[in-house]
Amino acid sequence: MARRNGMMSDNLKAEIAKELGVYDTVKREGWGSVSSRDCGRIVQKAIEYAEKSMAGAQK
């Protein structure tokens, strides 16, 4: 089964991971070593960024 391309850019994921304090794990062990909880936090933060961006564009 083919994997879909990611919806988030690698730069955005890295930025959020740094903000949440999990980037060291990503750097040492790769994205596969990031816990499900932390991945959820990254997605949640990305959604917050998108909502803020959309709210700013509507003004």
C-alpha positions in Angstrom: 0.0 0.0 0.0 1.4 3.4 -1.0 1.8 6.0 1.7 0.3 9.5 1.2 2.5 12.5 1.1 2.5 14.4 4.3 0.2 17.3 4.7 2.7 19.3 6.8 6.1 20.4 5.5 9.1 19.0 7.2 10.1 22.5 8.3 6.8 23.1 10.0 7.0 19.7 11.8 10.6 20.5 12.9 9.6 24.0 14.2 6.7 22.6 16.2 8.8 19.7 17.5 11.4 22.2 18.7 8.6 24.3 20.4 7.3 21.2 22.2 10.7 20.0 23.2 10.7 16.7 21.2 13.1 17.7 18.4 16.1 16.2 20.1 14.4 12.8 19.9 13.6 13.4 16.2 17.3 14.4 15.5 18.7 11.3 17.4 16.2 8.6 16.5 13.9 9.9 13.7 10.2 10.6 13.6 9.3 6.9 14.3 10.6 7.3 17.8 8.3 10.2 18.7 5.5 9.0 21.0 1.9 8.9 19.8 1.0 11.5 22.4 3.7 13.9 21.2 2.7 13.3 17.5 -0.9 14.3 18.6 0.4 17.4 20.3 2.3 18.3 17.1 -0.8 17.9 15.0 -2.9 19.9 17.5 -0.3 22.8 17.3 -0.3 22.7 13.5 -4.1 23.0 13.5 -3.9 26.0 15.9 -1.4 27.6 13.5 -3.7 26.9 10.5 -6.7 28.4 12.3 -4.8 31.5 13.3 -3.6 31.9 9.7 -7.1 31.5 8.3 -8.5 34.0 10.9 -5.8 36.5 9.9 -6.6 36.0 6.2 -10.3 36.7 6.7 -9.7 40.2 8.1 
